[in-house]
Amino acid sequence: MFKPIYTRIGRLAFAFLLGLVLVAQAHAELTIEITSGADNPTQIAVAPIRLGSTADVDLSAIISEDLRRSGLFEAMPRANMLSHPATVKDVYFRDWRIIGMEYLVVGKAATQSDGRSQITFSLLEVPSERTVFTHRVQGSGNELRDVAHYISDKVFEAITGIRGAFSTRLAYVTANPEGGALVYRLMVSDSDGARERLMLKSKEPIMSPNWSPDGKELVYVSFETGRPAIFRQKLSGAKREQLTNFRGLNGAPAWSPDGKQLAIVLSKDGNPEIYLYSLLTRSFTRLTRHFSIDTEPNWTPDGDAVVFTSDRGGSPQIYKLTIATGKLQRLTFSGSYNARPRLAADGRTLVMVHRNKGVFHIASQDLVTGDLRILTSTRLDESPTVAPNGAMLLYATKAGGKGVLAAVSIDAGVKYILPSRLGDVREPAWSPFLR
C-alpha cells in the first residue's frame, strides 16, 4: 500500500422489483460527464508531475479530473500553461496571476532504491504567493492512481475545508443480455470509474450492495439459490459466504457503523420486518412488529438507531427506530412517497427517493429544520448513496435512453453523470473512507 509521508504543515414491492430490470454491458468502465458545476469555480492549475519513462499513469491529469469532477474547481488545461514548474522555487507567481489562477499544484517524483516512486507535492496560493502545504507520498507502479487520488484529497480539503473523497470506491450492478438471457455482474471501481473489477457474475439478479465500515467487504442480495439471499464477500480474494436463505424476502442488508451486525429485511414470520443480524453470534433480533411493510433499513452514523421505509401510515414514509428504547419517530411528512433513506455523515441530512408531481426524484431533508430540497431534475431517480464526506451523493437514473449513475452535490449546485460506455448500470453504493 502506498505511504503518505508528512513534512511541513405499496410502491415498496414495485421498487424492489424495479431493481431487477437491468440492462448493461459487462466490463465497461464508467465515464464522467459533468453537466453542472459551481457558478464561480475556483481556478486551479496542476503542473505536470513527471514520473519515470515506463510509468503509464498521468498523475496531474487524474488530479485535475478529480478536482474538476467535484464541480468546485476549473482545472487549467495543460496546453494553456506558460511553464511547467516542479518545485516551489521554480514558480514565477506573476505568470500565474496574469492568467487568473488562484491555486497551483506542483510536484516532483524521485525513484527510491526499492523502485517505488516518491512524490513531493505542494499547494500554492497564487495571489498571496503562499505555500499552503508541502507533503510527500510514496507508491509503487500499481499504486500511482491511489497516489493521485490521495493528492487530490489533500488539495480539496486544504481549499474547501471538507475532507476529500476521491480515494473512495464505488460498487454497482450491471446486467448484460447474453444468449437470450441477462447475466448480472457486481462491480467495484475507483470513485472516478477507473480500475473496474468484477466481484460476482451470475445468471440471477444481484441487488443492494453495501460496504463494511472498513471498506474491505460487501454484503448484497443474490437470487442464485432460487430466492433472494444475503451474501457477504471480501474484496481481497473474493471469498464469499451466504448469511440467509429464509423463505420469502431476504433483503436490503446494511452494515452497522461498528461492523458487528447487519440491519436486514426478512419476511420469514409472514410480513416484511426489520431485523438485526449479529455477525458474531449469527443470531437474529426482530426490531419492528407491524402489519405494514417495513423495509430499506439504514443506520444512523452513531449506530444507535436505524431509519427505514414503511407504509404503516398509509403511504411509504421514512421512520427512525432507536434500538435501545424502541422509540419510533416518523421523519417525513411532505409528499405521499418517501423511500430508500440514507443519512449523511453529519446525521442531520436525510437523502431519499421522493415523489413530486408523479415523478420520482432524489431529495434531501434537514432533520433539524425539516426543510426539504429536490436535488435532481431527471425522471425515475432511485437508489441514492451518499459520499462519506457528505458533499455528494450518487444515484441511478436514465439518460439518453439507458440507465446511468449520476451524482449531485447536497446543495444541488454540482451535477455529473457516470454512464457505462456500452450499457446500463444500477444499484450504486459509495464506500466509506478507505484510509
Protein Blocks (a to p, Z undefined) as FASTA:
>chain_A
ZZdddfehjllmmmmmmmmmccddehiacddddfbdcfbdcddddddddddfkbcbdfkl
mmmmmmmmnopaccddfklpcbdcfbfklpcfklmmmnopabdcdddddddfkopacddd
ddddfklopafbacdddddfklmmmmmmmmmmmmmmmmnopacfklpccdddddddeehi
acdddddddfkopaiacfbdcfbdcehiacdfkopaccdddfklopacdddddfehoiac
dfbdcehjdehiacdfklpaccdddfklopacdddddfklopacdfbdcfbdcehiacdf
klpaccdddfknopacdddddfklopacdfbfgdjbdehiaddfkomaccddddeehiac
dddddfknopacdfbfcehiahiacdfklmaccddddeehiacdddddfklpaccddddf
kbccehiacdddfZZ
